[in-house]
Amino acid sequence: MKEIKQHYLCEKHLTFQSKVANWEEAVKLAAEPLLQERIIEEKYIQAMIKNVREMGSYMVLVPRVAMPHARPEAGALGTGFSILKLAEPISFGDAKEVYLIICLATDNNEAHLAMLQKISALIDEEEKVDALLETSTKAAFIKLAEKFIKEEEEF
């Protein structure tokens, strides 16, 4: 399996925001770093929003965490993910309190699986989500995220 670059999560892929108006704005804001780096096209953002509208809140993977995504052919130009961390929760479909929005884009299945493993290491336990939400700086968030991923890889 192709190895994902060690520092796939960097400060420019992480957005801290106190609040947003709604989940659509949250998706757009979460995806912005990937759009800026040309990992996705604008139509990928619209496809993610359409998926949530049509399929509901299935993108809320665990309490307080949503991971909007779309099919690669909807405008994924590469592989990456970006995260929006909110101080005030938003309603995301039926889920009332979402604080982390993880935007995932991949242009191939191997990279998709590798990214999902990394993301899973961040959110597979409620205590991990709590700890990430308690971080107050991007550097602290990234350091903690890398620690969780490293622990999972060693397990």
Buried (B, 14 or more C-beta within 10 A) or exposed (E): EEEBEEEBBEEEBBBBBEEBEEBBBBBBBBBBBBBEBEBBBEEBBBBBBEBBEEEEBEBBBBEBBBBBBBEBEBBBBBBBBBBBBBEEBBEBBEBEEBBBBBBBBBBEEEBBEBBBBBBBBBBBEEEBBEBBBEBEEBEEBBEBBBEBBEEBEEE
